[in-house]
Every structure is written in structure tokens, then in C-alpha cells.
């Protein structure tokens, strides 16, 4: 089943989860009026769950996290680093909590960690819901859903497997790798660590996170002996992911990849931004 979402730019075929009836609209992407005008063209992205929809996008900015995840999932090397991700529905949330016990919910379209929710099943039918600095403990799935809906409102969300990130002093740390296109080649502009503000689970600098070098972050959260190999791993995944993004979205000029290492040192990629800060 396909549906056309009317936006400026060009066409892209994107996946729609069959478990989310309204998910076609979730592929809406943000139009950048400063982007170069281009003739309409269709770009094929892989289907997740077997369903697809069409969205029209700007050449320079793709806001839908679902669209970008679908593109990255094409490559086996990259896909193994992407936590399982589904469209939000009560059934999908329940299934993900049964499987992983910890999930992160985030708006399909959004930046800066706005609206991100962490949900942890603490045993039986008890749950902890975290949003910004607020922590709410719920004694049933129904009360947890009510808490989520109060935060979610009418926005469309994704549910992603929650990763227990490596920490420094109990504070989670992740990494932003920014690349820009210069003279027909991609150049790494930044590879930095972002340490969450005390009491927060999101690391965004605009949410009080602290920036530090990637080497310092890896050294302090994992091991000094892993600095070189972990930076190399991020560079390699970034290179492959950039090629995928450029192939599907010609004209993009910059990308920001958000990575994290779990406590065992496994690399995860959480999302890619087409207008990174």
C-alpha cells in the first residue's frame, strides 16, 4: 500500500510499519526553503515490514527518523549497529518491553532530544517512565500508557531498543560525528563525546550535556586501550552510512551521526541528522 505525502522537493519511497495504521504520515519530512530547487525524482529506500509509502523531501534536509533508518538498514555492516526500531503503538511498546525491558521513545520528527522518553520495566507490571528530569513509577501497563500519552500528545513516535550506555561517573556518554561535503569529497569536521547532565539520560548539549573529546570519552568510559579501535570503528560506519545517504538523497551537504557504546563496548548508531548542530 502506498500513499503520497505532499511536500516540496523530490519523491522518496519510504517504509511504513504494518502495525501502525497512521504510519504513512509519519514519513513526512521537513522542507528546507533554502534548498536547491530540483525536478521531482523518486528514490527507492528499503521496505521495513514489507510496506512502503512515498514522501516528498528536500534535497538538503530529511527530518523523518524512520526514513533515514530505513536507508541505513540496507547495509549489513551498518544494520548490525542499529537498535531494533518500530513505530509506536501500544502493542509494539508492549512487545519491545517484553523483549528488552528498556526502550526509548522519540518523535519521528524532532531534534535536540525534545520529547524523548525512556521506559523501563522494573518487574512484573511495574514501569519507570523518564522524561527530562521527571521520573514517574507506574504500577500497571495502563497507567504507564497514560503517562506516555500525556507526554506524546498527538505526535507520532518511534520505539527503539534501549541501550545501557557506557558512563562516566554514572552519567551516560554518546558521540556525534559530523561530516561535510567539500570539493566533491566528504570530510570529518568533528568527532566529539557528549556527557549527559547529572540526572538526565539524554546527552544533547542543548539539554545541559557536556562536550569532551572522543578520545577522552572512550578512555574514561571504556578503556585507554580502546581509544584508537573505537574511533576507527565509528569512522568506518560513518563512511558506509554517508555513501548510503548520499546515494538516496543526492544534494545533501552535511551529516551528523549519533553513536554510543554500551557497557561491553559494542557500537550502536541511534540516528543520523541532515542538519547537525
C-alpha positions in Angstrom: 0.0 0.0 0.0 1.4 3.4 -1.0 0.3 7.0 -0.3 1.7 10.3 -1.5 2.6 12.8 1.2 2.6 16.3 -0.3 5.7 18.2 0.5 8.1 20.3 -1.6 11.2 18.7 -3.1 11.5 15.2 -4.6 9.9 11.8 -4.0 11.3 9.1 -1.9 9.8 5.7 -1.2 10.0 5.0 2.5 8.9 2.2 4.8 5.6 2.1 6.7 5.2 -0.3 9.6 2.2 -2.6 9.0 1.4 -2.5 12.7 0.8 1.3 12.7 -2.2 2.4 10.7 -1.2 6.0 10.6 2.4 5.4 9.9 2.4 6.7 6.3 2.0 10.2 7.7 4.9 9.6 10.0 7.2 9.7 7.0 6.5 13.4 6.5 9.8 15.3 6.2 10.7 18.9 6.7 11.1 21.2 3.7 14.1 23.5 3.7 13.2 26.5 1.6 16.9 27.3 1.2 17.5 24.0 -0.6 18.2 24.0 -4.3 15.1 23.6 -6.4 15.1 20.2 -8.2 12.9 18.3 -10.6 10.8 15.6 -8.9 12.6 12.3 -8.7 11.9 9.0 -6.9 14.5 7.5 -4.6 14.0 3.9 -3.5 14.6 3.1 0.1 14.3 -0.5 1.5 11.0 -1.6 2.9 10.8 -2.5 6.6 7.9 -4.7 7.5 7.0 -5.1 3.8 5.0 -1.9 3.4 6.1 1.3 1.7 4.8 4.8 1.3 6.0 7.8 -0.7 7.1 11.1 0.8 8.4 14.2 -0.9 11.7 15.5 0.6 14.1 18.4 0.3 17.5 17.6 -1.2 19.2 19.1 1.8 17.2 18.0 4.8 15.4 14.8 5.7 13.6 15.2 9.1 12.0 11.8 9.4 14.0 9.4 11.6 12.1 6.5 10.1 13.2 7.3 6.5 16.8 7.7 7.5 16.8 4.5 9.5 15.4 2.6 6.5 18.2 3.7 4.3 20.9 2.8 6.8 19.4 -0.7 7.3 20.2 -1.6 3.7 23.9 -2.3 4.6 24.6 -5.3 6.7 27.6 -3.8 8.3 25.6 -0.7 9.4 22.4 -2.6 10.3 24.1 -4.7 13.0 24.7 -1.4 14.9 21.1 -0.1 14.7 18.9 -1.0 17.7 15.6 -2.5 16.8 13.2 0.3 16.0 9.4 0.2 15.4 6.6 2.7 15.1 4.8 3.4 18.3 1.6 1.6 19.2 0.6 0.1 22.5 1.2 -3.4 21.1 4.6 -2.5 19.7 5.6 -0.9 23.0 4.5 -4.0 25.0 6.4 -6.3 22.7 9.6 -4.2 22.9 9.4 -4.0 26.7 8.9 -7.8 26.9 11.9 -8.3 24.7 14.3 -5.7 26.1 12.8 -4.3 29.3 14.2 -0.9 28.4 13.1 1.2 25.5 13.5 4.8 24.3 10.6 6.6 22.6 11.3 9.6 20.3 9.3 11.7 17.9 9.5 10.7 14.3 10.4 14.3 13.6 12.3 16.2 16.2 15.7 17.5 17.3 17.7 18.3 20.4 16.4 15.5 22.5 13.0 17.1 22.7 10.2 14.8 23.7 12.4 11.7 24.2 11.0 9.2 26.8 12.7 6.3 28.4 10.6 3.4 29.8 12.0 0.6 31.9 10.1 -2.4 33.0 11.1 -2.9 36.6 9.4 -6.3 37.2 6.0 -7.8 36.6 3.7 -5.0 35.6 5.7 -2.2 37.1 7.3 0.5 35.0 9.5 3.6 35.3 8.9 6.5 32.9 11.6 9.1 32.5 11.1 12.4 30.7 13.6 15.2 31.1 14.3 15.2 34.9 11.0 13.8 35.8 10.7 10.1 36.9 7.3 8.5 37.3 6.7 5.0 38.6 3.7 3.2 37.3 2.2 0.0 38.7 0.4 -1.2 35.6 0.8 -1.1 31.8 -2.3 1.0 31.6 -1.0 3.7 33.9 2.3 3.7 32.1 0.5 4.2 28.8 -1.4 7.1 30.3 1.9 8.7 31.4 3.3 8.2 27.9 0.3 9.7 26.2 0.4 12.8 28.3 4.0 13.4 27.0 3.4 12.1 23.5 0.2 14.0 22.9 -0.7 13.8 19.1 2.9 13.4 17.9 3.9 10.3 16.1 6.7 8.3 17.8 9.2 5.6 17.3 10.0 2.9 19.9 13.7 1.9 19.9 15.5 -0.7 22.0 17.1 1.0 25.0 20.9 0.7 25.2 22.7 0.8 28.6 25.4 3.2 27.6 28.9 3.3 29.0 29.1 6.0 31.6 31.5 8.4 33.3 30.6 8.9 37.0 27.2 7.4 36.4 26.5 9.8 33.5 25.8 8.3 30.1 28.0 9.4 27.2 27.5 9.2 23.5 29.2 10.6 20.4 28.5 12.9 17.5 30.4 12.5 14.2 29.9 15.4 11.8 30.9 15.1 8.1 30.6 17.8 5.4 30.9 17.6 1.7 33.8 19.8 0.4 35.1 19.8 -3.2 33.2 16.6 -4.1 34.5 14.7 -1.1 33.3 14.1 2.4 35.5 15.5 5.3 35.1 14.7 9.0 34.6 18.0 10.8 34.1 16.7 14.4 34.1 13.6 16.5 33.2 14.5 20.0 31.7 13.0 23.1 28.6 14.3 24.8 28.2 13.6 28.5 24.7 13.7 29.9 23.9 16.4 32.5 23.6 14.8 36.0 20.1 13.3 36.4 19.5 13.2 32.6 19.5 10.3 30.2 19.8 12.4 27.0 23.2 13.8 26.2 22.3 16.7 23.9 24.3 19.9 24.6 21.2 21.9 24.5 19.9 19.8 27.4 22.9 20.5 29.6 25.2 17.9 28.2 29.0 18.5 28.4 31.2 18.2 25.3 34.6 16.4 25.5 36.9 14.9 23.0 36.0 11.4 21.7 39.4 10.1 22.9 38.7 11.3 26.5 35.2 9.9 26.4 36.3 6.4 25.3 39.3 6.5 27.7 37.2 7.3 30.7 34.1 5.3 29.9 35.7 2.2 28.5 39.5 1.8 28.4 42.5 3.8 27.2 43.5 0.8 25.2 40.3 1.0 23.1 40.5 4.7 22.0 42.1 4.0 18.6 40.0 1.0 17.7 36.7 2.6 18.7 37.4 5.8 16.9 38.3 3.7 13.8 35.1 1.8 14.1 33.0 5.0 14.2 34.9 6.3 11.1 34.2 3.1 9.2 30.5 3.0 9.9 30.3 6.7 9.1 31.9 6.2 5.7 29.5 3.5 4.7 26.5 5.3 6.1 27.4 8.5 4.3 27.6 6.7 1.0 24.2 5.2 1.6 22.7 8.6 2.5 24.2 10.4 -0.5 23.0 7.7 -2.9 19.4 8.0 -1.7 19.4 11.8 -1.1 21.6 13.5 -3.7 22.5 17.0 -2.8 22.9 16.7 1.0 25.9 18.6 2.2 26.4 17.6 5.8 25.5 14.8 8.1 25.7 14.2 11.9 25.8 10.7 13.2 24.9 9.9 16.8 26.7 6.9 18.2 27.0 5.2 21.6 29.0 2.4 23.1 27.2 0.1 25.5 29.0 -1.1 28.7 30.5 -4.1 26.8 32.0 -1.7 24.2 29.6 -2.6 21.3 29.0 0.3 19.0 25.4 1.5 18.3 24.1 4.1 15.9 21.0 5.9 17.1 20.2 8.3 14.3 21.6 10.5 11.6 20.9 14.2 11.2 20.9 16.1 7.9 21.3 19.5 9.6 23.5 18.8 12.6 24.3 21.5 15.1 
